[in-house]
Amino acid sequence: MDEFINFLNNNLFLNGFKMIKLSSNKLLIFKSFTKYSKCIYIDIIDNIIQVKVDKIFDVYGFYNGIERLIIPKNEFNDMKSSLRYIQKNCK
């Protein structure tokens, strides 16, 4: 996990996103926007990198009938392909 965190620190442009290590095998990358927060959840289990992207909408100030938009979880076997997917979602 520490190797992957170092890889992300050296190669990932966060573009205003924040990265937090939640546990020994979980990371959270997130950014708050006006109407929603975009969250990228990363789990590393047995050398498989699982990445899940969520948009969590502000239901108090801007309720539009949607509370959460969940994009399916993707699994990667190598760090470079997971980096491309994570970077694509850090916009």
C-alpha positions as CSV (number, residue, x, y, z in Angstrom):
1,M,0.0,0.0,0.0
2,D,2.8,2.4,0.9
3,E,4.4,1.7,-2.5
4,F,1.1,2.6,-4.2
5,I,0.7,5.8,-2.2
6,N,4.2,6.9,-3.1
7,F,3.4,6.1,-6.8
8,L,0.3,8.3,-6.6
9,N,2.1,11.1,-4.9
10,N,4.8,11.1,-7.6
11,N,2.6,10.7,-10.6
12,L,-1.0,11.9,-9.9
13,F,-2.0,15.5,-10.4
14,L,-4.8,16.0,-7.9
15,N,-6.2,19.2,-9.5
16,G,-7.6,20.5,-6.1
17,F,-8.6,17.0,-4.8
18,K,-7.5,15.9,-1.4
19,M,-6.1,12.4,-0.7
20,I,-6.6,10.7,2.7
21,K,-5.4,7.2,3.8
22,L,-8.4,5.7,5.6
23,S,-6.9,2.4,6.7
24,S,-4.0,0.1,5.9
25,N,-5.5,-0.8,2.5
26,K,-8.0,2.1,1.7
27,L,-7.6,5.6,0.2
28,L,-10.1,8.3,-0.4
29,I,-9.6,11.1,-2.9
30,F,-12.3,13.8,-2.9
31,K,-13.2,17.3,-3.8
32,S,-16.3,19.4,-2.9
33,F,-18.1,21.3,-5.6
34,T,-21.1,23.7,-5.3
35,K,-23.8,21.1,-5.6
36,Y,-22.0,17.8,-5.0
37,S,-18.8,16.1,-3.8
38,K,-16.8,13.7,-6.0
39,C,-15.3,10.8,-4.1
40,I,-12.8,8.2,-5.4
41,Y,-12.5,5.2,-3.2
42,I,-9.4,3.0,-3.6
43,D,-9.0,-0.4,-2.0
44,I,-6.0,-2.7,-2.5
45,I,-6.7,-6.3,-1.8
46,D,-4.3,-9.1,-2.7
47,N,-2.4,-6.8,-5.2
48,I,-5.7,-5.9,-7.0
49,I,-6.5,-2.2,-7.0
50,Q,-10.3,-1.6,-6.8
51,V,-11.4,2.0,-7.7
52,K,-15.0,3.2,-7.2
53,V,-16.2,6.8,-8.0
54,D,-19.2,8.4,-6.4
55,K,-20.9,11.7,-6.7
56,I,-22.7,12.7,-3.5
57,F,-25.1,15.5,-4.0
58,D,-26.0,18.2,-1.5
59,V,-29.6,17.3,-0.6
60,Y,-30.1,20.2,1.8
61,G,-29.2,23.2,-0.3
62,F,-29.8,21.9,-3.9
63,Y,-32.1,18.9,-3.7
64,N,-32.9,17.6,-7.2
65,G,-34.2,14.2,-6.4
66,I,-30.8,12.5,-6.5
67,E,-28.7,11.9,-3.4
68,R,-25.9,9.7,-4.8
69,L,-24.7,8.7,-8.2
70,I,-22.6,5.5,-8.0
71,I,-20.3,4.5,-10.9
72,P,-19.4,0.8,-10.9
73,K,-16.2,-0.4,-9.2
74,N,-13.3,-1.1,-11.6
75,E,-10.5,-3.5,-10.8
76,F,-6.9,-3.1,-12.0
77,N,-3.9,-5.4,-11.8
78,D,-1.2,-2.8,-12.3
79,M,-0.6,0.7,-10.9
80,K,-0.2,2.5,-14.3
81,S,-3.7,1.5,-15.6
82,S,-5.3,2.5,-12.3
83,L,-3.4,5.8,-12.4
84,R,-4.9,6.6,-15.8
85,Y,-8.4,5.9,-14.5
86,I,-7.9,7.8,-11.3
87,Q,-6.4,10.8,-13.2
88,K,-9.3,10.8,-15.6
89,N,-11.7,11.1,-12.7
90,C,-9.8,13.9,-10.9
91,K,-11.5,16.7,-12.9
